[in-house]
């Protein structure tokens, strides 16, 4: 065992010795494949590549990140490149042989302000960092023009000397005021009283919150710059408010205070980052008022935290049992609300549903739950029932026609419908019977059967079909046949006298004769005044033209008349010595049974 270990140790030592010998051999006898030194001007390159260091055609890689070398800083840097299994070394030499190029400006500076050499620099050009130093420094406490000399040097120790002047003015470097106080006057910025100075900066328009503001002042033909510093050294004040809250409520610190007084913006925060509503109890958190000047006021708040044990309360007209007929429907959620003492309006879940196409009793349960987990429920019942069947009230004298109409009525009418609803339902069905020209019928019931069965017919067939349904429904009706027998329709009396129904027109349902007359003269149909069983009612419009000042008539009244419901229109007239001023809004409209008076007003001309 010891012999094997000794052999292994000897073999390892042999390998290490060979490696060291090979390394020494390569360093002493193998030529360096890199340039021993590369020199560049500072700032001439933004990056370098391995090819710039390798003097052979070999390919290699930097062993360290070449970008870690700042190519704008003069100095000597070791660079290593790995080629194959060997690593070679070179020296990168960065030099700076170019002098800086700097242009100085003339400076105007307030009395007492410390002056930095860089304040004079207008432009500068150099590949390395520049350093500025006064050779002849100005005295900032002496008013007037002073000569200055500045030495500028770069990192390559290239130096130049430039000269300029500085005008030390009687304007102060800085004026400091307390936030909330009036803006300073121009005299506050001057070291001594003058008479020809003005603000360039509109100081009154500045929002003087905490900060520093440049202020331009013109003295003679010079514009000088000072600074206005607004500070806040007075801590804010406020009134503490005692609060009540529920467990887990979010309470911002600002809720604990009111009537905050300070000259700058104030933020309200907790001194400690704690959850003050994590549990029940009375707590006194420390509230911090911090203004823009970093002045801090500490206040002690008070809050009583309780558990929320009160569930939401339901309300609304939808919380009642409902009975509806098959085919009717409504949204069970409508007019159902839940309000919580803590959360306000809360969402409501609904269990149960209603099949409005099937008779039955359907339970519906509403549930509302607040954030604390308190819940409440309300229940209603929706009952779906059927209408009683419609009972025929008249006889057409034809059993086949009676049966046909009854079959229609079983689908379109029920026993709870009013006379008007029955009349309207029959009219709506009649509107589905299309017009088709055809001969007169010798027997009206036969024509009614054919028209209802085929859903087509001429005006007589459609009139007979409607008549059959009105008779069977027990509605008083009569035939209307006018204009040399070229048109026919129905009239019914449902308690308001005879009214016209014509299924050929979408607007002729329970209308008066005057309406039909107006329709006839305002359309190109075959309708005319031969239709009517009664004399149309006429209306009158009186037109007056009066003096706007005195109210007296300046012309005689004009009168026009027409059928009630027919449109009318009037116009102003030309009256010598007068000009038109205005007219009443009823200058156009439709004739009514009541007399209409239209007034035109005029003003006398000079």
C-alpha positions in Angstrom: 0.0 0.0 0.0 2.8 2.4 0.9 4.7 1.5 -2.2 1.8 2.3 -4.5 1.4 5.7 -2.8 5.1 6.4 -3.2 5.0 5.6 -6.9 1.9 7.9 -7.4 3.7 10.8 -5.6 6.8 10.4 -7.8 4.7 10.4 -11.0 2.9 13.6 -10.0 6.2 15.4 -9.2 7.5 14.4 -12.5 4.6 15.8 -14.4 4.8 19.1 -12.5 8.5 19.4 -13.2 7.9 18.9 -16.9 5.2 21.6 -17.0 7.5 24.1 -15.2 10.4 23.2 -17.6 8.2 23.7 -20.6 7.0 27.1 -19.4 10.5 28.3 -18.7 11.6 27.0 -22.1 8.8 28.8 -23.9 9.6 32.1 -22.2 13.3 31.9 -22.8 13.5 30.3 -26.2 10.1 30.9 -28.0 9.7 34.3 -29.6 7.0 36.8 -28.2 4.2 36.9 -30.8 3.1 40.4 -29.5 4.5 43.8 -30.0 6.4 44.6 -26.9 4.9 48.0 -26.7 2.1 50.0 -28.4 1.8 53.8 -28.0 -1.4 55.7 -28.7 -2.5 59.3 -28.2 -5.1 59.7 -25.5 -8.6 60.0 -26.9 -7.7 58.8 -30.4 -9.3 55.4 -29.9 -12.6 54.4 -28.3 -11.7 50.7 -28.3 -8.8 48.3 -29.1 -8.6 44.9 -30.7 -6.2 41.9 -30.3 -4.9 42.4 -33.9 -3.3 45.7 -32.9 -1.1 43.8 -30.4 -0.3 40.6 -32.4 2.6 41.0 -34.8 2.1 37.6 -36.5 -0.9 36.2 -38.4 -2.1 34.3 -35.3 -5.5 34.7 -33.8 -5.8 35.5 -30.1 -8.0 36.8 -27.3 -7.4 39.3 -24.5 -7.2 37.6 -21.1 -8.8 40.6 -19.4 -11.5 43.0 -20.5 -9.6 45.6 -22.5 -12.5 48.0 -21.9 -11.5 48.3 -18.3 -8.6 50.6 -19.5 -9.7 54.2 -19.9 -8.1 55.2 -23.2 -8.3 58.9 -22.3 -6.0 58.6 -19.2 -2.3 58.7 -20.0 -0.2 55.9 -18.5 1.3 52.4 -19.1 -0.9 49.3 -18.9 0.0 45.6 -19.1 -2.0 43.7 -21.8 -2.1 39.9 -22.1 -3.2 38.0 -25.1 -3.8 34.2 -25.3 -2.7 32.5 -28.5 -3.3 28.8 -28.6 -2.1 27.4 -25.2 0.3 30.2 -24.6 -0.3 33.7 -23.1 1.8 36.6 -24.2 2.4 40.1 -22.7 2.6 43.6 -24.2 2.6 47.1 -22.8 0.0 49.7 -23.9 1.4 53.2 -23.5 -1.2 56.1 -23.6 0.4 59.5 -24.1 -1.0 63.1 -24.3 1.1 65.4 -26.4 -1.5 68.0 -27.4 -2.1 71.2 -25.4 -5.6 72.1 -24.4 -7.6 74.7 -26.4 -9.7 76.9 -24.1 -11.7 80.0 -24.6 -12.5 82.2 -21.6 -15.3 84.7 -21.2 -15.7 87.9 -19.3 -17.5 87.3 -16.1 -20.0 89.4 -14.1 -20.3 88.3 -10.5 -22.2 89.5 -7.4 -20.3 91.1 -4.6 -19.1 88.5 -2.1 -19.7 85.4 -4.2 -16.8 82.9 -4.3 -15.5 82.6 -7.9 -14.3 79.3 -9.4 -11.8 79.3 -12.3 -14.3 77.1 -14.3 -16.8 79.9 -14.1 -14.8 81.7 -16.8 -14.7 78.8 -19.3 -16.7 79.4 -22.5 -15.4 76.4 -24.6 -12.7 73.8 -24.0 -11.1 71.1 -26.2 -8.8 68.3 -25.1 -8.7 64.5 -25.1 -8.1 64.3 -21.4 -9.6 65.8 -18.2 -8.6 69.4 -17.6 -7.6 71.1 -14.4 -8.1 74.9 -13.8 -6.1 77.0 -11.3 -5.9 80.8 -10.7 -2.5 82.3 -11.2 -3.9 85.7 -10.4 -7.2 85.3 -8.5 -9.9 88.0 -8.2 -11.1 89.5 -4.9 -14.9 88.8 -4.7 -15.3 91.5 -2.1 -14.0 94.4 -4.2 -16.4 96.1 -6.6 -15.1 96.8 -10.1 -13.3 95.2 -13.0 -10.4 92.8 -12.1 -7.9 91.0 -14.3 -7.5 87.2 -13.8 -5.0 84.6 -15.1 -5.9 80.9 -15.2 -3.5 78.0 -15.8 -5.1 75.1 -17.6 -3.4 71.7 -17.5 -4.4 68.3 -18.9 -3.5 64.7 -17.7 -0.4 64.8 -20.0 0.8 67.8 -18.0 0.4 70.0 -21.1 -0.2 73.6 -19.8 -1.5 76.9 -21.1 -2.3 80.2 -19.4 -5.3 82.3 -20.4 -6.5 85.7 -19.1 -9.9 87.4 -18.7 -11.7 89.9 -16.6 -14.4 89.8 -13.9 -16.8 92.6 -13.0 -17.7 92.4 -9.3 -21.1 94.1 -8.9 -23.0 95.5 -6.0 -25.7 92.9 -6.5 -25.8 90.3 -3.8 -25.0 86.7 -4.6 -28.1 85.5 -2.8 -31.2 86.8 -0.9 -32.9 84.5 1.5 -36.6 84.8 2.6 -38.9 82.6 4.7 -41.6 80.8 2.8 -44.9 82.6 3.0 -43.4 86.1 3.3 -43.7 88.8 0.6 -41.4 88.7 -2.3 -38.3 90.9 -1.8 -37.9 94.3 -3.5 -35.0 95.1 -5.8 -33.3 97.0 -3.0 -32.9 93.7 -1.1 -30.6 92.4 -3.9 -28.3 95.5 -3.9 -25.3 96.2 -1.7 -26.0 99.9 -1.9 -28.9 102.1 -2.9 -29.2 102.9 -6.7 -31.7 104.6 -8.9 -31.4 102.9 -12.3 -31.9 99.2 -11.6 -34.9 97.1 -12.7 -35.9 93.4 -12.4 -35.7 91.4 -15.7 -37.1 88.4 -13.9 -40.8 88.8 -13.1 -40.4 88.1 -9.5 -44.1 88.6 -8.7 -45.1 85.8 -11.0 -42.9 83.2 -9.3 -44.5 80.6 -7.1 -42.1 81.1 -4.1 -42.1 77.6 -2.7 -39.0 76.2 -1.1 -36.1 76.3 -3.5 -33.5 78.6 -5.2 -34.5 80.9 -8.2 -32.1 82.8 -10.5 -33.0 86.5 -10.6 -31.9 88.7 -13.4 -31.4 92.4 -12.7 -30.5 95.2 -15.1 -28.2 98.0 -13.9 -27.5 100.5 -16.7 -26.6 98.5 -19.8 -25.6 95.4 -17.8 -27.7 92.4 -16.9 -26.6 90.8 -13.6 -27.8 87.5 -12.0 -28.4 86.9 -8.3 -30.3 84.1 -6.5 -33.4 84.1 -4.4 -33.5 81.3 -1.9 -36.8 80.5 -0.3 -36.5 78.5 3.0 -38.9 77.1 5.5 -37.8 77.0 9.1 -41.2 77.0 10.8 -42.7 73.6 11.6 -46.3 72.9 10.5 -49.2 72.8 12.9 -52.5 70.9 12.7 -55.5 69.7 14.7 -55.7 66.0 15.7 -58.8 64.1 14.8 -59.9 61.0 16.9 -60.9 58.2 14.6 -63.0 55.0 14.7 -62.4 52.2 12.3 -63.0 48.5 11.7 -60.4 45.7 11.9 -58.4 45.6 8.6 -59.5 49.0 7.4 -56.9 51.0 5.6 -56.4 54.3 7.4 -54.0 56.9 5.8 -52.1 59.1 8.3 -53.7 62.2 6.8 -57.1 61.1 8.3 -55.7 61.9 11.8 -55.3 65.6 11.2 -57.1 68.6 9.9 -56.6 72.4 9.6 -52.9 72.0 8.6 -51.1 75.3 8.7 -47.7 75.8 7.0 -46.1 78.1 4.3 -45.0 75.1 2.2 -46.4 71.7 1.1 -46.8 69.3 4.0 -46.8 65.5 3.9 -48.5 63.4 6.6 -47.0 60.0 7.5 -46.8 57.5 10.3 -43.6 57.6 12.4 -43.6 53.8 12.6 -44.6 51.4 9.9 -47.3 49.4 11.8 -50.7 48.1 11.0 -52.9 50.1 13.4 -56.1 48.2 12.5 -54.7 44.7 12.7 -56.8 44.0 15.9 -59.4 45.4 18.2 -58.4 48.1 20.7 -57.5 51.7 21.2 -54.2 52.9 19.7 -52.3 56.1 19.7 -50.0 56.2 16.6 -47.4 59.0 16.2 -48.2 61.2 13.2 -45.5 63.2 11.4 -46.1 66.5 9.6 -43.1 67.2 7.3 -42.9 70.4 5.2 -40.8 71.3 2.2 -38.1 72.7 4.5 -37.9 69.3 6.3 -39.4 70.8 9.5 -41.1 68.0 11.4 -44.0 68.1 13.9 -45.0 65.0 15.8 -48.6 64.6 16.9 -50.2 61.8 18.9 -53.3 60.4 17.2 -56.0 58.2 18.6 -58.1 55.5 17.0 -60.6 53.0 18.3 -60.7 49.8 16.3 -63.7 47.4 16.4 -64.8 44.3 14.7 -67.4 44.5 12.0 -70.2 42.1 13.0 -73.1 43.8 11.2 -74.3 42.1 7.9 -75.5 43.9 4.8 -79.1 45.1 4.7 -81.3 44.3 1.7 -83.7 46.8 0.2 -85.6 47.5 -3.0 -89.0 46.9 -4.6 -87.6 43.7 -6.2 -87.8 42.0 -2.8 -91.4 40.7 -3.2 -93.1 37.7 -4.4 -94.1 38.0 -8.0 -96.8 36.3 -10.2 -96.4 36.5 -14.0 -98.0 34.9 -17.0 -96.3 32.4 -19.3 -94.3 34.4 -21.9 -93.8 37.4 -19.6 -90.4 37.8 -18.0 -88.3 40.1 -15.9 -84.8 40.3 -14.4 -85.0 39.0 -10.8 -82.0 41.2 -9.9 -83.7 44.4 -10.8 -84.5 46.8 -7.9 -82.7 44.6 -5.4 -79.9 46.3 -3.4 -77.7 45.5 -0.4 -75.9 48.1 1.7 -73.3 47.4 4.4 -72.5 49.7 7.3 -68.8 49.5 6.5 -68.5 48.6 2.8 -71.4 50.6 1.4 -73.0 49.0 -1.7 -72.0 45.3 -1.9 -72.5 42.8 -4.6 -75.4 40.3 -4.6 -75.3 36.7 -5.6 -78.5 35.0 -6.8 -79.4 31.3 -6.6 -82.3 29.8 -8.4 -83.8 30.6 -11.7 -87.2 31.0 -13.4 -88.5 29.2 -16.5 -90.9 31.8 -17.8 -92.2 29.3 -20.4 -93.4 26.8 -17.9 -96.1 27.0 -15.2 -94.7 26.6 -11.7 -93.4 28.2 -8.5 -89.7 29.1 -8.4 -87.8 30.1 -5.2 -85.1 32.7 -5.6 -82.5 33.4 -2.9 -80.4 36.6 -2.7 -77.1 36.6 -0.7 -74.9 39.6 0.2 -71.6 39.3 2.0 -69.3 42.1 3.3 -65.5 42.1 3.5 -65.6 41.0 7.1 -67.5 37.8 6.1 -70.9 38.9 7.5 -73.7 37.8 5.2 -77.4 38.1 4.9 -80.1 36.5 2.7 -83.5 37.3 1.3 -85.9 35.0 -0.5 -88.7 35.6 -2.9 -91.0 33.3 -4.9 -91.9 33.8 -8.6 -95.0 32.0 -9.7 -95.6 31.5 -13.4 -99.3 31.0 -14.4 -101.3 30.9 -17.6 -104.0 33.4 -18.7 -107.6 32.2 -18.8 -108.6 31.3 -22.4 -110.4 33.9 -24.5 -114.1 33.1 -24.8 -115.7 34.0 -28.1 -118.6 36.4 -27.8 -120.2 36.5 -31.3 -121.3 34.2 -34.1 -120.3 34.7 -37.8 -123.1 32.3 -38.8 -120.6 29.9 -40.3 -119.3 27.1 -38.1 -116.2 26.5 -40.2 -115.3 30.2 -40.0 -116.0 30.2 -36.3 -113.6 27.3 -35.8 -110.9 28.9 -37.9 -111.1 32.2 -36.0 -111.2 30.4 -32.6 -108.0 28.5 -33.6 -106.3 31.9 -34.2 -107.6 33.4 -31.0 -106.2 30.5 -29.0 -102.7 31.7 -29.9 -103.2 35.5 -30.0 -105.8 36.3 -27.4 -106.5 35.4 -23.7 -109.2 36.1 -21.3 -107.4 38.9 -19.4 -107.1 41.2 -22.4 -109.0 44.5 -22.5 -111.2 45.4 -25.5 -108.5 47.7 -26.8 -105.9 44.9 -26.5 -108.1 42.5 -28.3 -108.8 45.1 -31.1 -105.0 45.8 -31.4 -104.1 42.1 -31.5 -106.6 41.5 -34.3 -105.3 44.5 -36.2 -101.7 43.3 -35.9 -102.7 39.9 -37.2 -104.6 41.6 -40.1 -101.4 43.4 -41.0 -99.8 40.0 -41.8 -102.5 39.4 -44.6 -100.9 40.5 -47.8 -102.8 42.3 -50.6 -103.6 40.4 -53.7 -106.1 41.7 -56.3 -109.1 39.6 -56.9 -112.9 39.6 -57.6 -115.7 40.5 -55.2 -117.1 37.6 -53.2 -120.8 36.8 -53.3 -120.8 35.5 -49.7 -118.6 37.3 -47.2 -117.9 34.3 -44.8 -116.5 32.2 -47.7 -114.2 35.0 -48.7 -113.1 35.5 -45.1 -112.3 31.8 -44.7 -110.2 31.9 -48.0 -108.3 35.1 -47.0 -107.5 33.9 -43.4 -106.4 30.5 -44.6 -104.2 31.8 -47.4 -103.1 35.0 -45.7 -103.7 37.0 -48.9 -106.7 38.9 -50.3 -107.9 42.1 -51.9 -109.3 44.9 -49.8 -112.7 43.1 -49.6 -111.3 39.8 -48.6 -109.2 41.5 -45.9 -112.2 43.5 -44.7 -114.3 40.3 -44.4 -111.5 38.5 -42.5 -111.3 41.4 -40.1 -115.0 41.5 -39.8 -115.2 37.8 -38.9 -112.6 38.3 -36.1 -114.3 41.4 -34.7 -117.7 39.6 -34.8 -116.3 36.5 -33.0 -114.6 38.8 -30.4 -117.8 40.6 -29.7 -116.6 44.0 -31.0 -119.1 46.3 -32.7 -118.1 46.8 -36.3 -119.3 47.8 -39.7 -118.1 47.7 -43.3 -116.9 50.7 -45.2 -117.1 50.5 -49.0 -116.4 53.8 -50.8 -115.1 55.4 -54.0 -117.3 53.5 -56.4 -116.5 50.2 -54.7 -112.8 50.4 -55.3 -111.8 50.3 -51.6 -113.1 48.9 -48.4 -112.1 48.8 -44.8 -113.6 48.4 -41.3 -115.0 50.7 -38.6 -115.3 49.6 -34.9 -116.8 51.1 -31.8 -115.0 50.1 -28.6 -116.6 52.9 -26.5 -115.4 56.0 -28.3 -117.7 56.1 -31.3 -117.0 54.8 -34.7 -113.3 54.7 -35.5 -111.5 53.6 -38.7 -109.3 50.5 -39.1 -107.6 49.7 -42.4 -105.0 47.0 -42.3 -103.6 48.2 -45.6 -102.0 51.1 -43.7 -99.7 51.0 -40.7 -101.2 54.2 -39.2 -104.9 53.6 -39.8 -105.9 52.1 -36.4 -108.7 53.6 -34.5 -108.5 56.9 -36.3 -111.1 59.6 -37.0 -112.7 60.5 -40.4 -110.8 63.8 -40.2 -107.5 61.9 -40.0 -108.4 59.9 -43.0 -109.4 63.0 -45.0 -106.1 64.7 -44.1 -104.3 61.5 -45.2 -106.2 61.4 -48.4 -105.4 65.0 -49.5 -101.7 64.6 -48.5 -101.0 61.4 -50.4 -101.4 59.9 -53.9 -103.5 57.0 -52.9 -107.1 56.4 -54.1 -108.4 57.9 -50.9 -110.6 60.9 -51.2 -113.5 62.6 -49.4 -115.9 60.0 -50.8 -114.6 57.7 -48.0 -116.3 59.4 -45.2 -119.6 58.9 -43.3 -119.4 62.2 -41.6 -118.6 65.8 -42.7 -114.9 66.6 -41.8 -114.4 69.2 -39.0 -112.8 72.4 -40.1 -110.4 74.7 -38.1 -109.6 78.4 -38.4 -106.4 80.4 -38.3 -106.5 84.2 -37.8 -103.4 86.2 -38.9 -102.8 89.6 -37.3 -100.2 92.2 -38.3 -99.6 94.8 -35.5 -97.4 97.7 -34.5 -94.8 96.4 -32.0 -94.8 99.6 -30.0 -98.5 100.5 -29.8 -100.0 97.0 -30.3 -102.5 98.4 -32.9 -103.4 96.6 -36.1 -101.7 98.0 -39.2 -103.7 95.8 -41.6 -106.9 94.0 -41.4 -106.9 90.4 -40.1 -106.3 87.5 -42.4 -108.3 84.3 -42.1 -107.5 80.8 -43.4 -109.4 77.6 -42.8 -108.9 73.9 -43.3 -109.7 70.3 -42.2 -108.6 69.6 -38.6 -105.3 67.8 -38.7 -104.3 69.4 -42.0 -101.1 71.5 -42.1 -101.2 75.3 -42.5 -98.5 78.0 -43.0 -98.5 81.8 -42.8 -96.2 84.5 -43.9 -95.3 88.2 -43.1 -96.5 90.9 -45.5 -95.0 94.1 -46.8 -96.5 97.1 -45.1 -95.5 100.6 -46.2 -93.6 102.5 -43.5 -93.0 99.4 -41.4 -90.3 96.8 -41.2 -90.9 93.2 -39.9 -89.6 92.5 -36.4 -90.9 89.1 -35.1 -93.6 86.4 -35.3 -95.3 84.0 -32.9 -94.1 80.4 -32.9 -97.4 79.1 -34.2 -96.9 80.8 -37.6 -97.1 77.2 -39.0 -98.8 74.0 -37.7 -101.9 72.0 -38.2 -105.5 73.1 -38.0 -107.4 72.3 -34.7 -111.0 72.6 -33.6 -109.9 75.7 -31.5 -109.3 79.0 -33.4 -105.6 79.7 -33.7 -104.2 83.3 -33.7 -100.9 84.1 -35.4 -99.3 87.5 -34.7 -96.7 89.3 -36.8 -95.0 92.4 -35.3 -93.6 95.3 -37.2 -91.6 98.5 -36.3 -92.3 101.8 -37.8 -89.5 103.1 -40.0 -88.1 106.7 -40.0 
